Amino acid sequence: MARTRFLRFTLGLCLALVTVSAAEAQRGLGLGKRNRRSPQGLPMKPIEMPGESYRGPLPELTAAQRTLRDQLKSDLTRLAGVIGERNLRNPENYAAAALFLEKSLGEMGYDVERQEYRAGGQACVNLSATVAGGDRADQIVVVGAHYDSLSGTPGANDNGTGVVATLALARMFAGQKPARTLRLVFFANEESPYFQTSQMGSLVYAKACRAKYENIVAMLSLETIGYYSDEKNSQQYPTPLRAAYPSTGNFIAFVGNTESKELVTRSIGVFRKQAKFPSEGGAVPGNIDGIGWSDHWAFWQVNYPAIMVTDTAPFRYPHYHQPSDTIDKIDYERMARVVSGLESVVSDLLNGH
């Protein structure tokens, strides 16, 4: 997420945990329009989400989760520790990151597709790997993350964690035969100065999908998912909402626009059934500041359902968009629990009703 979005993100992502009242929703509110103004002052109430957020001590990691934890740490050490800052101002590192991803996917047995384009006169590339579907192969589920980092930061949490989580899911689903098709996509240029421009990698990708009339039924953007705290008041909210939501930043959030409400509720519902880990969710009009500040926004622009999975970034992470966003700040055990839960979410999207 770009530095210039810090303050508006703090308000907007908080509002992602609530939804408009039924009366206001009936009056429209310009749902789905890309007006960047927030509907300040409108009455809001907590949205009903299926199941309940997990409470209590976290259970011991399973053997599979311990292996996952170690793999996440190894991949992130390579991406954000060895390679570090990766963007068009550091083209050698950017290319090294893309090569690392291609090589990793190749070792899993995937044929990697490169979507090349130019931004600022320089070459950029989106990378994708596909698990072919069966009887519903024409229905596509996309799981993706941006692999660039903001200038001046190694981007361990933002968004190295989303990238290595996507790699982990690629390992989990390699060789499977799901009903629907799965695409694992790594996007270029989410960060400033390309955010929400025609040169944003996810927008280039989403537009190409729409131009080919591809039937993307769900898109999950994994955005900054590696920081959690058990300290009281570690999760911040605007004053009117502080009493309604957890003050402890120990949860993972599922966030979407109103048009993607079914995807939000389905995803968090499966997560809560399968993962013993705190979670919060919300589906609100996409014109509320902060709701669309990752790659899921690009898919909204061409009318695909899409959500963001996030630790809420500047809402709780003190090293957001700083040089100190390094690999030692990440909670690998909790991230492993989240990714383990996301495996169930993706499996349901691929094979469920």
LUMVOLO-150547 format. One line per 2 residues: number of its first residue (from 1); for each residue y, z, x of C-alpha. Coordinates in Angstrom, 1 decimal, decimal comma. Each point is the difference from the previous one (the first is absolute). Layout:
% LUMVOLO-150547
NUM = Y:Z:X ~ ...;
This chain:
% LUMVOLO-150547
1 = 0,0:0,0:0,0 ~ 3,4:-0,9:1,3;
3 = 2,5:2,6:1,4 ~ 2,8:-1,0:-2,4;
5 = -2,2:1,0:-3,0 ~ -0,4:3,7:1,0;
7 = 2,4:1,7:-2,4 ~ -0,8:-2,2:-3,0;
9 = -3,7:0,3:0,7 ~ 0,2:3,8:-0,3;
11 = 1,2:-0,2:-3,5 ~ -2,0:-3,0:-1,1;
13 = -3,4:1,0:1,1 ~ 0,4:3,4:-1,6;
15 = 0,8:-1,8:-3,2 ~ -3,3:-1,9:0,4;
17 = -1,8:3,2:-1,0 ~ 1,6:-0,1:-3,5;
19 = 0,4:-2,6:-2,7 ~ 2,6:-0,7:-2,6;
21 = -0,3:1,6:-3,4 ~ -1,7:-1,9:-2,8;
23 = 3,3:-0,5:-1,9 ~ 1,8:-1,4:3,0;
25 = -3,0:-2,2:0,9 ~ 0,1:-1,5:-3,5;
27 = 3,6:-0,9:0,5 ~ -1,0:-2,1:3,0;
29 = 2,0:1,1:3,0 ~ -0,4:-3,4:1,6;
31 = -3,5:0,7:1,1 ~ -1,2:-2,3:2,8;
33 = 3,4:-1,3:0,9 ~ 0,9:0,2:3,7;
35 = 3,3:1,8:-0,5 ~ 0,3:2,4:2,9;
37 = 2,1:2,6:-2,0 ~ -1,8:3,1:-1,2;
39 = 0,3:1,0:-3,6 ~ 1,7:3,2:0,8;
41 = 0,2:2,7:-2,6 ~ -2,8:-1,4:-2,2;
43 = -2,4:2,7:-1,3 ~ -3,2:0,1:1,9;
45 = -3,3:1,8:-0,5 ~ -3,2:0,3:2,0;
47 = -2,3:-2,9:-0,5 ~ -3,5:0,7:-1,1;
49 = -2,6:-0,8:2,6 ~ -3,7:0,1:-0,5;
51 = -1,9:2,9:1,5 ~ 1,6:2,8:2,0;
53 = 1,3:0,3:3,5 ~ -2,4:1,9:2,3;
55 = 1,0:3,6:0,7 ~ -1,5:2,5:2,4;
57 = -1,4:0,0:3,5 ~ -1,0:-3,4:1,3;
59 = -3,8:-0,2:0,6 ~ -1,5:-0,7:3,4;
61 = 0,1:-3,6:1,0 ~ -3,3:-1,8:-0,5;
63 = -1,7:-1,8:2,9 ~ 1,3:-3,3:-1,2;
65 = 3,6:1,4:-0,3 ~ -0,2:1,3:3,5;
67 = -1,0:-3,4:1,3 ~ 2,8:-1,5:-2,1;
69 = 2,5:2,5:1,4 ~ -0,9:-1,0:3,6;
71 = 0,2:-3,7:-0,7 ~ 3,4:0,4:-1,6;
73 = 1,3:1,9:3,0 ~ -1,4:-2,5:2,4;
75 = 1,5:-3,0:-1,8 ~ 3,4:1,7:-0,4;
77 = 0,0:1,0:3,7 ~ -0,4:-3,6:0,9;
79 = 2,6:-1,3:-2,5 ~ 2,8:2,5:0,2;
81 = -0,9:1,7:3,3 ~ -0,9:-2,8:2,3;
83 = 1,8:-2,9:-1,7 ~ 2,8:2,1:-1,5;
85 = 3,1:-1,6:-1,5 ~ -0,9:-3,4:-1,6;
87 = 2,5:-2,4:-1,6 ~ 1,9:-3,2:0,8;
89 = 2,2:1,9:2,5 ~ -3,2:0,8:1,9;
91 = -1,9:-3,3:-0,4 ~ -2,6:0,8:2,7;
93 = -1,0:3,3:-1,8 ~ 0,1:-1,7:-3,4;
95 = -2,4:-2,7:1,3 ~ -2,2:2,7:1,6;
97 = -0,2:1,9:-3,4 ~ -1,0:-3,2:-1,8;
99 = -2,6:-0,7:2,7 ~ -1,4:3,5:-0,3;
101 = -0,4:-0,4:-3,7 ~ -1,6:-3,5:0,3;
103 = -2,5:1,3:2,6 ~ -0,8:3,1:-2,0;
105 = -0,7:-2,1:-3,2 ~ -2,0:-2,5:2,0;
107 = -2,2:2,7:1,4 ~ -0,8:1,0:-3,6;
109 = -1,2:-3,5:-0,8 ~ 3,1:-1,3:-1,8;
111 = 1,5:-3,5:0,4 ~ 3,7:0,8:0,3;
113 = 2,5:-2,2:-1,8 ~ 3,5:-0,4:1,6;
115 = 3,0:-0,8:-2,1 ~ 2,7:-1,0:2,4;
117 = 3,7:-0,3:-0,8 ~ 3,3:0,4:1,8;
119 = 2,6:2,7:-0,3 ~ 3,2:0,1:2,0;
121 = -1,2:-3,0:1,9 ~ -3,1:1,8:1,1;
123 = -3,7:-0,3:-0,9 ~ -1,5:2,6:-2,3;
125 = -3,5:0,3:-1,4 ~ -1,7:1,7:-3,0;
127 = -3,7:0,6:0,6 ~ -2,7:0,3:-2,7;
129 = -3,7:0,5:-0,3 ~ -2,1:-0,6:-3,1;
131 = -3,1:1,5:-1,5 ~ -1,2:-2,7:-2,4;
133 = -0,6:1,1:-3,6 ~ -2,9:-0,8:-2,3;
135 = 0,1:-0,7:-3,7 ~ 3,7:0,8:-0,1;
137 = 1,0:-1,5:3,3 ~ 3,1:-1,7:-1,5;
139 = 1,4:3,5:-0,5 ~ 1,6:1,3:3,2;
141 = 0,8:3,5:1,1 ~ 2,4:0,2:2,9;
143 = 0,3:3,1:2,3 ~ 2,7:-0,4:2,6;
145 = 2,4:1,7:2,4 ~ 2,9:-1,2:2,2;
147 = -0,7:0,2:3,7 ~ 3,6:-0,2:1,3;
149 = 2,0:3,0:0,9 ~ 3,7:0,6:-0,3;
151 = 2,0:-0,7:3,2 ~ 0,1:3,1:2,2;
153 = -3,1:1,7:-1,3 ~ -3,7:-0,3:0,8;
155 = -0,8:0,2:-3,7 ~ -3,0:2,3:0,1;
157 = 0,3:1,1:-3,6 ~ 2,2:-2,8:-1,2;
159 = -2,0:-2,0:-0,1 ~ -2,8:0,4:2,5;
161 = -1,9:2,3:-2,3 ~ 0,0:-2,6:-2,8;
163 = -1,2:-2,7:2,5 ~ -2,9:2,1:1,4;
165 = -1,0:1,1:-3,5 ~ -0,2:-3,7:-1,0;
167 = -2,1:-0,7:3,0 ~ -2,3:2,9:-1,0;
169 = -0,4:-1,4:-3,5 ~ -0,8:-3,4:1,6;
171 = -2,9:1,7:1,9 ~ -1,2:1,8:-3,1;
173 = -0,2:-3,2:-2,1 ~ -1,2:-2,5:2,7;
175 = -3,2:-1,6:-1,1 ~ 0,2:1,2:-3,6;
177 = -0,4:-2,2:-3,0 ~ 2,5:1,3:-2,6;
179 = 0,6:-1,6:-3,4 ~ 3,6:-0,8:0,8;
181 = 1,4:-1,4:3,2 ~ 1,7:2,4:2,5;
183 = 2,7:-0,9:2,4 ~ 1,2:2,2:2,8;
185 = 3,5:-1,2:1,0 ~ 2,3:1,1:2,9;
187 = 3,6:-1,0:-0,7 ~ 2,8:-0,8:2,5;
189 = 3,6:0,9:-0,4 ~ 0,2:2,7:-2,6;
191 = 2,6:1,9:1,9 ~ 3,8:-0,7:0,3;
193 = 1,5:-2,5:0,4 ~ -2,6:-2,0:-1,9;
195 = -0,7:2,5:-2,8 ~ 0,2:-1,6:-3,5;
197 = 1,0:-3,4:1,5 ~ -1,7:-3,3:-0,1;
199 = -1,3:0,7:3,6 ~ -1,8:3,2:-1,0;
201 = -3,7:-0,6:0,7 ~ -1,4:1,3:-3,2;
203 = 2,4:-2,1:-2,1 ~ -1,0:-3,1:2,0;
205 = -3,6:0,8:-0,7 ~ 0,4:0,9:-3,7;
207 = 1,9:-3,2:-0,7 ~ -2,7:-2,1:1,6;
209 = -2,6:1,7:-2,1 ~ 2,0:-0,7:-3,2;
211 = 0,5:-3,6:1,1 ~ -3,8:-0,4:0,2;
213 = -0,4:1,6:-3,4 ~ -2,1:2,8:1,4;
215 = -1,0:2,8:-2,4 ~ 1,0:3,2:1,8;
217 = -1,0:2,8:-2,4 ~ 1,0:2,9:2,3;
219 = 2,0:0,6:3,2 ~ 0,0:3,3:1,9;
221 = 2,7:0,4:2,7 ~ -0,9:2,8:2,4;
223 = 3,3:1,3:1,2 ~ 0,4:3,1:2,3;
225 = -3,0:2,2:-0,9 ~ -0,5:2,3:3,0;
227 = 2,3:3,1:-0,4 ~ -0,8:3,1:-2,1;
229 = 1,3:3,6:0,0 ~ -1,2:3,2:-1,7;
231 = 3,4:1,6:0,6 ~ 2,0:1,0:-3,1;
233 = 3,0:-2,2:-0,7 ~ -1,3:-2,7:2,4;
235 = 0,2:-2,5:-2,9 ~ 3,6:-0,7:-1,1;
237 = 1,3:-1,2:-3,3 ~ 3,4:-0,4:-1,7;
239 = 1,0:3,3:-1,7 ~ -0,8:-1,0:-3,6;
241 = -3,6:-0,7:0,9 ~ -0,9:2,8:2,4;
243 = -1,5:2,2:-2,7 ~ -2,3:-2,8:-1,3;
245 = -1,9:-1,0:3,1 ~ -1,7:1,6:3,0;
247 = 2,3:1,4:2,7 ~ -2,8:-0,4:2,6;
249 = -0,4:-3,3:1,6 ~ -3,8:-0,1:0,1;
251 = -0,7:-2,9:-2,4 ~ -0,4:-3,7:0,1;
253 = 2,0:-2,0:-2,5 ~ -0,8:-3,1:-2,1;
255 = 3,2:-1,8:-1,1 ~ 0,5:-3,1:-2,0;
257 = 2,4:-1,6:-2,4 ~ -0,4:0,1:-3,8;
259 = -1,8:-3,4:-0,1 ~ -2,6:1,5:2,5;
261 = -0,6:3,2:-2,0 ~ -3,6:-0,8:-0,7;
263 = -0,7:-0,6:3,7 ~ 1,7:3,3:0,8;
265 = -1,9:2,0:-2,5 ~ -3,3:-1,7:0,8;
267 = 0,4:0,5:3,7 ~ 1,0:3,7:-0,1;
269 = -2,6:0,7:-2,6 ~ -2,8:-1,2:2,2;
271 = 1,5:1,7:3,1 ~ 0,1:3,4:-1,9;
273 = -3,6:-0,4:-1,1 ~ -1,3:-0,8:3,5;
275 = 2,4:1,7:2,5 ~ 0,6:3,7:0,4;
277 = 3,5:-0,5:1,1 ~ 3,4:0,6:-1,8;
279 = 1,6:-3,1:-1,6 ~ 3,0:-0,8:-2,1;
281 = 0,8:-3,3:-1,8 ~ 2,7:-1,8:-2,0;
283 = 0,9:-3,3:-1,6 ~ 3,6:-0,6:-0,7;
285 = 2,4:-3,0:-0,4 ~ 0,1:-1,9:3,3;
287 = 3,8:0,0:0,0 ~ 0,1:3,7:1,0;
289 = 0,9:0,3:3,6 ~ -2,9:0,7:2,3;
291 = -2,8:-1,1:-2,3 ~ -0,3:-3,5:1,6;
293 = 0,6:0,8:3,7 ~ -3,1:-1,3:1,5;
295 = -2,2:-3,2:-0,2 ~ -1,1:0,6:-3,6;
297 = 3,6:-1,1:-0,9 ~ -0,7:-3,5:1,2;
299 = -2,9:-0,4:-2,5 ~ 2,1:1,2:-2,9;
301 = 2,4:-2,9:0,7 ~ -2,8:-2,4:-0,9;
303 = -1,4:2,1:-2,9 ~ -3,0:1,5:1,6;
305 = -0,9:3,7:-0,7 ~ 0,5:2,1:3,1;
307 = 0,4:3,6:1,1 ~ 0,9:2,0:3,1;
309 = -2,2:2,8:1,4 ~ 2,2:2,3:2,2;
311 = 0,6:3,4:1,4 ~ 3,6:-0,5:-1,3;
313 = 1,4:-0,7:3,5 ~ 3,6:1,5:0,4;
315 = -0,7:2,2:-3,0 ~ -1,9:2,3:2,3;
317 = -0,5:-1,6:3,4 ~ 2,6:1,3:2,6;
319 = -0,7:-2,8:2,4 ~ 0,5:-2,9:-2,4;
321 = 1,6:-3,0:1,8 ~ 0,5:2,0:3,2;
323 = -1,2:-0,6:3,6 ~ -2,0:3,2:-0,7;
325 = -2,3:-1,7:-2,5 ~ -2,9:0,2:2,4;
327 = -3,7:0,3:-0,2 ~ 0,0:3,8:0,5;
329 = 1,8:0,6:-3,3 ~ -2,9:-1,4:-2,1;
331 = -2,4:2,2:-1,9 ~ -3,2:-2,0:0,6;
333 = -2,3:2,2:-2,0 ~ 2,1:-0,2:-3,1;
335 = 0,5:-3,7:0,4 ~ -3,7:-0,4:0,3;
337 = -0,5:1,8:-3,3 ~ 2,6:-2,4:-1,6;
339 = -1,6:-3,1:1,4 ~ -3,4:1,2:-1,1;
341 = 1,4:0,4:-3,6 ~ 1,6:-3,4:0,2;
343 = -3,5:-1,5:0,7 ~ -1,0:1,1:-3,5;
345 = 3,2:-1,4:-1,5 ~ -0,5:-3,4:1,6;
347 = -3,6:-0,1:-0,9 ~ 0,9:0,7:-3,7;
349 = 2,6:-2,7:0,0 ~ -2,6:-2,5:1,5;
351 = -2,9:0,9:-2,2 ~ 1,3:1,9:-3,1;
353 = 0,8:-1,4:-3,4;
